[in-house]
Amino acid sequence: MSYRNLLITALRALSKNKMRSVLTSIGIIIGISSVIVMIGLGNSAKVEVRDKIVTFGANAISFSSKSGVTGKWIQDSDVLELKKAFYQIDKISPFDRKSGLIAIYKDKNTQTNVEGVGEAYFDIKGNKIDRGRFLSENDVITTAKVAVIGVTVENMLFEGRDPIGEIILINGVPFTVIGIMEKVGKAFGGRDFDNVVIIPYTTFNKRIMGRSYYDEIYVKAKEPDYVPQVEKLLVRYFRNKFSIPEGQPDRFEISTSEDKLKMANDISNALAILLAGIASISLFVGGVGIMNIMLVSVTERTREIGIRMAIGAKKKDIMLQFLIESVSLSMFGGLIGIGLGLGIYAAIVYFVKWPFIFTVTSILVSVLFATAVGVFFGYYPSKKAAELKPIEALKYE
């Protein structure tokens, strides 16, 4: 019998029990849709992670003292020395932050994070300005009382009014708003990058903290390949500065954009593996359902199998027919599962505001899974049908 006739025969057999065929495919539908959602969310999460990591800055390195370590760590002389000594460093900026400060504008106030930075900070971090301007070198040198604010602070204090040129109070100190940053968004941990007031680090130290040093610096390497070198140079420089003996642990912490990206990708991959496990269970359950129904079908059609064998059908033909039925059920569920999965995936990314990333790979993987499930779980019932003896099959009632 030709493959075309086998396919037609198999489809006719399935169409006689439409409801049973549909119910049998539900497990495959759920499994395949899970695969589609899993792959889609994994791709979207990776893109979202990269976008979040970009807020750390390309080729950027953060150097800071460890929690609990006290002392005058980093000073202006260190910044000058580092830029002078190491050609691999493109830009460098001091950084300090104090959370939970109250920003006041007329009768409105909001709790925010205040950051003290140098003029190079915005370039290192890759921040963009929406209106106004960033801090300048002159602002830093003159300890100017100027501020660049995030859109969250703008919305809380000004409610549609243009903040440029307006005065806000922080710790009783008046700051003139000179710029509003473009919206950055929130971190996965929930921190709002737009709830921030950025001022010169010199002003921050003098007016907010009352000190002349800072605990952290941001460094930008000239090239991506320089990042590991700069990391080692910073370690060497500060170990020498603070006379840390050989073999003693560092008293500072260093993180790079690559470190953060690797950590985030590890988390994304772990979640993807978890989702893959769930999808695999769904596919396994669906496959068992197909096997069960195919075994029932073999029992119900024993006499039909006997008649076909009596008129010349070979074992190969009988086996292929039932195998095609199994694969057809699986493929039917797979196609519906692909559509359902894409719909669920689109709905999820719409509500969480992640990018929708359609890949042919996810479709091909899903079709491959569906076919494999049909073949694997359909083989035993097909083999059982092919091994029936014609005489016994004809006698079966």
One Martini backbone bead per residue (centre of mass of N, CA, C, O) as a GRO file, in nm:
protein
  397
    1MET     BB    1   0.098   0.035   0.021
    2SER     BB    2   0.073   0.355   0.003
    3TYR     BB    3   0.131   0.643   0.173
    4ARG     BB    4  -0.127   0.783   0.087
    5ASN     BB    5  -0.326   0.560   0.173
    6LEU     BB    6  -0.235   0.549   0.467
    7LEU     BB    7  -0.314   0.839   0.537
    8ILE     BB    8  -0.612   0.822   0.464
    9THR     BB    9  -0.681   0.588   0.656
   10ALA     BB   10  -0.593   0.728   0.918
   11LEU     BB   11  -0.782   0.979   0.898
   12ARG     BB   12  -1.048   0.821   0.893
   13ALA     BB   13  -1.015   0.687   1.169
   14LEU     BB   14  -1.003   0.959   1.330
   15SER     BB   15  -1.282   1.084   1.224
   16LYS     BB   16  -1.474   0.876   1.375
   17ASN     BB   17  -1.321   1.011   1.655
   18LYS     BB   18  -1.307   1.324   1.716
   19MET     BB   19  -1.324   1.369   2.024
   20ARG     BB   20  -1.100   1.171   2.102
   21SER     BB   21  -0.876   1.308   1.939
   22VAL     BB   22  -0.887   1.581   2.081
   23LEU     BB   23  -0.844   1.483   2.376
   24THR     BB   24  -0.569   1.343   2.316
   25SER     BB   25  -0.425   1.628   2.225
   26ILE     BB   26  -0.410   1.805   2.482
   27GLY     BB   27  -0.132   1.732   2.594
   28ILE     BB   28   0.021   1.839   2.347
   29ILE     BB   29  -0.081   2.125   2.351
   30ILE     BB   30   0.037   2.198   2.626
   31GLY     BB   31   0.333   2.123   2.570
   32ILE     BB   32   0.386   2.303   2.319
   33SER     BB   33   0.301   2.572   2.443
   34SER     BB   34   0.522   2.560   2.657
   35VAL     BB   35   0.759   2.572   2.463
   36ILE     BB   36   0.692   2.842   2.334
   37VAL     BB   37   0.690   3.009   2.595
   38MET     BB   38   0.972   2.937   2.691
   39ILE     BB   39   1.136   3.046   2.451
   40GLY     BB   40   1.020   3.331   2.443
   41LEU     BB   41   1.084   3.421   2.737
   42GLY     BB   42   1.384   3.368   2.718
   43ASN     BB   43   1.443   3.578   2.495
   44SER     BB   44   1.315   3.824   2.634
   45ALA     BB   45   1.484   3.817   2.894
   46LYS     BB   46   1.760   3.861   2.761
   47VAL     BB   47   1.696   4.137   2.642
   48GLU     BB   48   1.614   4.270   2.908
   49VAL     BB   49   1.880   4.225   3.048
   50ARG     BB   50   2.057   4.385   2.856
   51ASP     BB   51   1.911   4.653   2.902
   52LYS     BB   52   1.977   4.665   3.207
   53ILE     BB   53   2.289   4.646   3.179
   54VAL     BB   54   2.329   4.911   3.020
   55THR     BB   55   2.286   5.089   3.279
   56PHE     BB   56   2.584   5.028   3.370
   57GLY     BB   57   2.759   5.005   3.113
   58ALA     BB   58   2.984   5.012   2.873
   59ASN     BB   59   3.286   4.907   2.981
   60ALA     BB   60   3.219   4.885   3.284
   61ILE     BB   61   3.340   4.978   3.622
   62SER     BB   62   3.308   4.884   3.964
   63PHE     BB   63   3.446   5.053   4.257
   64SER     BB   64   3.453   4.932   4.603
   65SER     BB   65   3.393   4.914   4.919
   66LYS     BB   66   3.331   4.720   5.165
   67SER     BB   67   3.119   4.626   5.380
   68GLY     BB   68   3.231   4.788   5.685
   69VAL     BB   69   3.443   4.961   5.560
   70THR     BB   70   3.666   5.198   5.675
   71GLY     BB   71   3.763   5.503   5.541
   72LYS     BB   72   3.969   5.679   5.322
   73TRP     BB   73   3.954   5.582   5.016
   74ILE     BB   74   3.861   5.792   4.783
   75GLN     BB   75   4.026   6.036   4.584
   76ASP     BB   76   4.116   6.274   4.365
   77SER     BB   77   4.407   6.167   4.330
   78ASP     BB   78   4.322   5.887   4.219
   79VAL     BB   79   4.183   5.976   3.963
   80LEU     BB   80   4.431   6.117   3.839
   81GLU     BB   81   4.627   5.873   3.850
   82LEU     BB   82   4.466   5.668   3.681
   83LYS     BB   83   4.451   5.837   3.417
   84LYS     BB   84   4.765   5.867   3.391
   85ALA     BB   85   4.867   5.554   3.417
   86PHE     BB   86   4.611   5.441   3.233
   87TYR     BB   87   4.527   5.401   2.898
   88GLN     BB   88   4.267   5.209   2.923
   89ILE     BB   89   4.135   5.461   3.036
   90ASP     BB   90   3.878   5.682   2.957
   91LYS     BB   91   3.682   5.700   3.216
   92ILE     BB   92   3.604   5.881   3.533
   93SER     BB   93   3.390   5.840   3.836
   94PRO     BB   94   3.253   5.936   4.097
   95PHE     BB   95   3.049   5.773   4.369
   96ASP     BB   96   2.731   5.847   4.535
   97ARG     BB   97   2.480   5.731   4.781
   98LYS     BB   98   2.144   5.832   4.903
   99SER     BB   99   1.877   5.712   5.067
  100GLY     BB  100   1.565   5.858   5.163
  101LEU     BB  101   1.536   6.132   5.055
  102ILE     BB  102   1.391   6.460   5.050
  103ALA     BB  103   1.204   6.611   4.798
  104ILE     BB  104   1.126   6.964   4.743
  105TYR     BB  105   0.823   7.132   4.596
  106LYS     BB  106   0.683   7.331   4.770
  107ASP     BB  107   0.398   7.121   4.850
  108LYS     BB  108   0.596   6.895   4.753
  109ASN     BB  109   0.695   6.541   4.801
  110THR     BB  110   0.979   6.298   4.785
  111GLN     BB  111   1.125   5.996   4.781
  112THR     BB  112   1.483   5.957   4.724
  113ASN     BB  113   1.775   5.935   4.526
  114VAL     BB  114   2.107   6.045   4.588
  115GLU     BB  115   2.362   6.147   4.352
  116GLY     BB  116   2.721   6.156   4.326
  117VAL     BB  117   2.896   6.302   4.045
  118GLY     BB  118   3.054   6.317   3.754
  119GLU     BB  119   3.067   6.421   3.425
  120ALA     BB  120   3.135   6.113   3.317
  121TYR     BB  121   2.897   5.930   3.412
  122PHE     BB  122   2.693   5.943   3.169
  123ASP     BB  123   2.883   5.806   2.966
  124ILE     BB  124   2.939   5.545   3.116
  125LYS     BB  125   2.620   5.467   3.144
  126GLY     BB  126   2.448   5.582   2.891
  127ASN     BB  127   2.298   5.830   2.935
  128LYS     BB  128   2.005   6.028   2.865
  129ILE     BB  129   1.867   6.325   2.756
  130ASP     BB  130   1.564   6.500   2.739
  131ARG     BB  131   1.625   6.767   2.911
  132GLY     BB  132   1.863   6.984   2.889
  133ARG     BB  133   2.140   6.892   3.108
  134PHE     BB  134   2.427   6.801   3.220
  135LEU     BB  135   2.690   6.780   3.387
  136SER     BB  136   2.975   6.968   3.452
  137GLU     BB  137   3.294   7.047   3.528
  138ASN     BB  138   3.217   7.319   3.664
  139ASP     BB  139   3.015   7.204   3.867
  140VAL     BB  140   3.228   7.043   4.023
  141ILE     BB  141   3.441   7.265   4.089
  142THR     BB  142   3.206   7.474   4.218
  143THR     BB  143   2.987   7.332   4.378
  144ALA     BB  144   2.714   7.305   4.250
  145LYS     BB  145   2.349   7.365   4.281
  146VAL     BB  146   2.272   7.103   4.088
  147ALA     BB  147   2.021   6.908   3.887
  148VAL     BB  148   1.938   6.575   3.789
  149ILE     BB  149   1.637   6.416   3.689
  150GLY     BB  150   1.392   6.193   3.705
  151VAL     BB  151   1.073   6.108   3.603
  152THR     BB  152   0.959   6.041   3.882
  153VAL     BB  153   1.023   6.311   4.014
  154GLU     BB  154   0.873   6.483   3.813
  155ASN     BB  155   0.589   6.361   3.860
  156MET     BB  156   0.574   6.412   4.175
  157LEU     BB  157   0.642   6.740   4.167
  158PHE     BB  158   0.522   6.871   3.870
  159GLU     BB  159   0.284   6.773   3.697
  160GLY     BB  160   0.378   6.891   3.384
  161ARG     BB  161   0.584   7.076   3.467
  162ASP     BB  162   0.861   7.254   3.399
  163PRO     BB  163   1.169   7.202   3.576
  164ILE     BB  164   1.340   7.395   3.441
  165GLY     BB  165   1.480   7.617   3.688
  166GLU     BB  166   1.392   7.488   3.933
  167ILE     BB  167   1.345   7.451   4.289
  168ILE     BB  168   1.495   7.221   4.514
  169LEU     BB  169   1.485   7.036   4.821
  170ILE     BB  170   1.779   6.903   5.004
  171ASN     BB  171   1.844   6.916   5.319
  172GLY     BB  172   1.785   7.239   5.277
  173VAL     BB  173   1.898   7.241   4.982
  174PRO     BB  174   1.927   7.424   4.697
  175PHE     BB  175   1.823   7.311   4.364
  176THR     BB  176   1.884   7.331   4.025
  177VAL     BB  177   1.718   7.237   3.749
  178ILE     BB  178   1.890   7.114   3.436
  179GLY     BB  179   1.767   6.808   3.411
  180ILE     BB  180   1.622   6.527   3.219
  181MET     BB  181   1.597   6.204   3.202
  182GLU     BB  182   1.559   5.934   3.052
  183LYS     BB  183   1.392   5.661   3.058
  184VAL     BB  184   1.479   5.345   3.222
  185GLY     BB  185   1.353   5.200   3.478
  186LYS     BB  186   1.348   4.875   3.614
  187ALA     BB  187   1.453   4.645   3.807
  188PHE     BB  188   1.412   4.317   3.901
  189GLY     BB  189   1.406   4.417   4.214
  190GLY     BB  190   1.244   4.724   4.177
  191ARG     BB  191   1.426   4.941   4.112
  192ASP     BB  192   1.415   5.291   4.049
  193PHE     BB  193   1.601   5.472   3.815
  194ASP     BB  194   1.399   5.742   3.815
  195ASN     BB  195   1.446   5.776   4.137
  196VAL     BB  196   1.640   6.059   4.089
  197VAL     BB  197   1.918   6.266   4.212
  198ILE     BB  198   2.171   6.451   4.039
  199ILE     BB  199   2.494   6.548   4.161
  200PRO     BB  200   2.768   6.672   4.248
  201TYR     BB  201   3.009   6.525   4.439
  202THR     BB  202   3.104   6.778   4.585
  203THR     BB  203   2.824   6.857   4.688
  204PHE     BB  204   2.755   6.598   4.830
  205ASN     BB  205   2.988   6.599   5.038
  206LYS     BB  206   2.933   6.886   5.159
  207ARG     BB  207   2.597   6.889   5.189
  208ILE     BB  208   2.529   6.579   5.273
  209MET     BB  209   2.800   6.431   5.418
  210GLY     BB  210   3.061   6.581   5.520
  211ARG     BB  211   3.306   6.518   5.303
  212SER     BB  212   3.625   6.422   5.100
  213TYR     BB  213   3.514   6.139   5.011
  214TYR     BB  214   3.478   5.810   4.848
  215ASP     BB  215   3.351   5.464   4.777
  216GLU     BB  216   3.315   5.514   4.454
  217ILE     BB  217   3.380   5.401   4.112
  218TYR     BB  218   3.369   5.479   3.764
  219VAL     BB  219   3.477   5.284   3.478
  220LYS     BB  220   3.603   5.331   3.139
  221ALA     BB  221   3.689   5.152   2.881
  222LYS     BB  222   3.806   5.181   2.560
  223GLU     BB  223   3.776   4.863   2.546
  224PRO     BB  224   3.649   4.555   2.590
  225ASP     BB  225   3.941   4.417   2.620
  226TYR     BB  226   4.020   4.610   2.877
  227VAL     BB  227   3.854   4.526   3.123
  228PRO     BB  228   4.038   4.310   3.262
  229GLN     BB  229   4.281   4.499   3.290
  230VAL     BB  230   4.152   4.720   3.462
  231GLU     BB  231   4.076   4.540   3.695
  232LYS     BB  232   4.371   4.465   3.771
  233LEU     BB  233   4.478   4.755   3.807
  234LEU     BB  234   4.296   4.835   4.042
  235VAL     BB  235   4.387   4.622   4.237
  236ARG     BB  236   4.685   4.695   4.242
  237TYR     BB  237   4.663   4.992   4.325
  238PHE     BB  238   4.499   4.947   4.603
  239ARG     BB  239   4.692   4.748   4.734
  240ASN     BB  240   4.927   4.946   4.741
  241LYS     BB  241   4.798   5.186   4.888
  242PHE     BB  242   4.702   4.980   5.145
  243SER     BB  243   4.907   4.755   5.204
  244ILE     BB  244   4.834   4.466   5.099
  245PRO     BB  245   4.916   4.167   5.156
  246GLU     BB  246   5.015   3.886   5.044
  247GLY     BB  247   4.718   3.678   5.058
  248GLN     BB  248   4.527   3.892   5.119
  249PRO     BB  249   4.232   4.015   5.113
  250ASP     BB  250   4.028   4.213   4.978
  251ARG     BB  251   3.869   4.556   5.044
  252PHE     BB  252   3.706   4.513   4.771
  253GLU     BB  253   3.480   4.581   4.491
  254ILE     BB  254   3.414   4.423   4.165
  255SER     BB  255   3.226   4.527   3.872
  256THR     BB  256   3.080   4.425   3.563
  257SER     BB  257   2.892   4.395   3.287
  258GLU     BB  258   2.969   4.096   3.246
  259ASP     BB  259   2.894   3.994   3.525
  260LYS     BB  260   2.594   4.076   3.517
  261LEU     BB  261   2.522   3.922   3.259
  262LYS     BB  262   2.597   3.641   3.360
  263MET     BB  263   2.408   3.632   3.600
  264ALA     BB  264   2.145   3.681   3.442
  265ASN     BB  265   2.179   3.437   3.247
  266ASP     BB  266   2.177   3.220   3.466
  267ILE     BB  267   1.890   3.278   3.556
  268SER     BB  268   1.751   3.239   3.283
  269ASN     BB  269   1.846   2.945   3.240
  270ALA     BB  270   1.716   2.825   3.493
  271LEU     BB  271   1.426   2.896   3.409
  272ALA     BB  272   1.431   2.742   3.140
  273ILE     BB  273   1.473   2.462   3.266
  274LEU     BB  274   1.215   2.463   3.432
  275LEU     BB  275   1.022   2.493   3.191
  276ALA     BB  276   1.121   2.240   3.044
  277GLY     BB  277   1.023   2.042   3.258
  278ILE     BB  278   0.724   2.111   3.236
  279ALA     BB  279   0.696   2.051   2.933
  280SER     BB  280   0.789   1.753   2.949
  281ILE     BB  281   0.558   1.652   3.123
  282SER     BB  282   0.331   1.727   2.929
  283LEU     BB  283   0.435   1.552   2.692
  284PHE     BB  284   0.430   1.282   2.839
  285VAL     BB  285   0.131   1.276   2.903
  286GLY     BB  286   0.040   1.300   2.609
  287GLY     BB  287   0.181   1.041   2.511
  288VAL     BB  288   0.027   0.843   2.694
  289GLY     BB  289  -0.247   0.910   2.576
  290ILE     BB  290  -0.188   0.808   2.292
  291MET     BB  291  -0.115   0.519   2.364
  292ASN     BB  292  -0.383   0.443   2.494
  293ILE     BB  293  -0.566   0.497   2.246
  294MET     BB  294  -0.417   0.307   2.048
  295LEU     BB  295  -0.471   0.047   2.207
  296VAL     BB  296  -0.775   0.067   2.188
  297SER     BB  297  -0.785   0.072   1.878
  298VAL     BB  298  -0.665  -0.206   1.832
  299THR     BB  299  -0.885  -0.361   1.979
  300GLU     BB  300  -1.135  -0.252   1.811
  301ARG     BB  301  -0.960  -0.334   1.520
  302THR     BB  302  -0.894  -0.640   1.491
  303ARG     BB  303  -1.074  -0.732   1.255
  304GLU     BB  304  -0.972  -0.530   1.049
  305ILE     BB  305  -0.682  -0.635   1.051
  306GLY     BB  306  -0.748  -0.922   0.956
  307ILE     BB  307  -0.871  -0.848   0.682
  308ARG     BB  308  -0.625  -0.699   0.566
  309MET     BB  309  -0.435  -0.945   0.586
  310ALA     BB  310  -0.611  -1.142   0.410
  311ILE     BB  311  -0.579  -0.928   0.146
  312GLY     BB  312  -0.239  -0.849   0.183
  313ALA     BB  313  -0.140  -0.713   0.423
  314LYS     BB  314   0.127  -0.599   0.582
  315LYS     BB  315   0.295  -0.537   0.863
  316LYS     BB  316   0.404  -0.265   0.769
  317ASP     BB  317   0.125  -0.139   0.702
  318ILE     BB  318   0.000  -0.158   0.984
  319MET     BB  319   0.218  -0.002   1.135
  320LEU     BB  320   0.206   0.262   0.969
  321GLN     BB  321  -0.085   0.338   1.019
  322PHE     BB  322  -0.065   0.371   1.332
  323LEU     BB  323   0.173   0.567   1.324
  324ILE     BB  324   0.028   0.789   1.166
  325GLU     BB  325  -0.193   0.835   1.370
  326SER     BB  326  -0.009   0.924   1.602
  327VAL     BB  327   0.132   1.159   1.452
  328SER     BB  328  -0.127   1.313   1.380
  329LEU     BB  329  -0.216   1.372   1.665
  330SER     BB  330   0.043   1.521   1.745
  331MET     BB  331   0.037   1.738   1.516
  332PHE     BB  332  -0.234   1.857   1.583
  333GLY     BB  333  -0.150   1.947   1.868
  334GLY     BB  334   0.099   2.112   1.778
  335LEU     BB  335  -0.043   2.333   1.607
  336ILE     BB  336  -0.225   2.436   1.832
  337GLY     BB  337   0.006   2.487   2.037
  338ILE     BB  338   0.147   2.708   1.877
  339GLY     BB  339  -0.085   2.911   1.874
  340LEU     BB  340  -0.131   2.921   2.180
  341GLY     BB  341   0.159   2.995   2.266
  342LEU     BB  342   0.177   3.266   2.112
  343GLY     BB  343  -0.063   3.397   2.258
  344ILE     BB  344   0.046   3.378   2.548
  345TYR     BB  345   0.315   3.518   2.500
  346ALA     BB  346   0.197   3.789   2.399
  347ALA     BB  347   0.039   3.852   2.659
  348ILE     BB  348   0.271   3.858   2.861
  349VAL     BB  349   0.457   4.076   2.721
  350TYR     BB  350   0.242   4.297   2.726
  351PHE     BB  351   0.209   4.321   3.042
  352VAL     BB  352   0.540   4.333   3.104
  353LYS     BB  353   0.695   4.484   2.873
  354TRP     BB  354   0.812   4.296   2.659
  355PRO     BB  355   0.962   4.160   2.402
  356PHE     BB  356   0.870   4.027   2.092
  357ILE     BB  357   1.012   3.701   1.996
  358PHE     BB  358   1.030   3.562   1.685
  359THR     BB  359   1.106   3.215   1.609
  360VAL     BB  360   1.170   2.945   1.410
  361THR     BB  361   1.291   2.757   1.621
  362SER     BB  362   1.039   2.715   1.799
  363ILE     BB  363   0.876   2.573   1.577
  364LEU     BB  364   1.072   2.343   1.506
  365VAL     BB  365   1.089   2.224   1.789
  366SER     BB  366   0.786   2.163   1.818
  367VAL     BB  367   0.756   1.974   1.575
  368LEU     BB  368   0.970   1.774   1.669
  369PHE     BB  369   0.833   1.696   1.932
  370ALA     BB  370   0.567   1.595   1.815
  371THR     BB  371   0.687   1.374   1.636
  372ALA     BB  372   0.842   1.219   1.856
  373VAL     BB  373   0.597   1.148   2.029
  374GLY     BB  374   0.440   0.990   1.813
  375VAL     BB  375   0.657   0.773   1.764
  376PHE     BB  376   0.721   0.673   2.051
  377PHE     BB  377   0.405   0.622   2.147
  378GLY     BB  378   0.326   0.455   1.866
  379TYR     BB  379   0.500   0.200   1.838
  380TYR     BB  380   0.372  -0.018   2.020
  381PRO     BB  381   0.083  -0.030   1.899
  382SER     BB  382   0.183  -0.087   1.609
  383LYS     BB  383   0.331  -0.352   1.674
  384LYS     BB  384   0.085  -0.499   1.790
  385ALA     BB  385  -0.085  -0.491   1.533
  386ALA     BB  386   0.129  -0.635   1.339
  387GLU     BB  387   0.133  -0.914   1.536
  388LEU     BB  388  -0.121  -1.012   1.446
  389LYS     BB  389  -0.317  -1.282   1.376
  390PRO     BB  390  -0.538  -1.330   1.132
  391ILE     BB  391  -0.720  -1.556   1.250
  392GLU     BB  392  -0.763  -1.428   1.533
  393ALA     BB  393  -0.873  -1.158   1.427
  394LEU     BB  394  -1.129  -1.277   1.278
  395LYS     BB  395  -1.250  -1.405   1.554
  396TYR     BB  396  -1.289  -1.134   1.667
  397GLU     BB  397  -1.549  -0.953   1.871
   0.00000   0.00000   0.00000
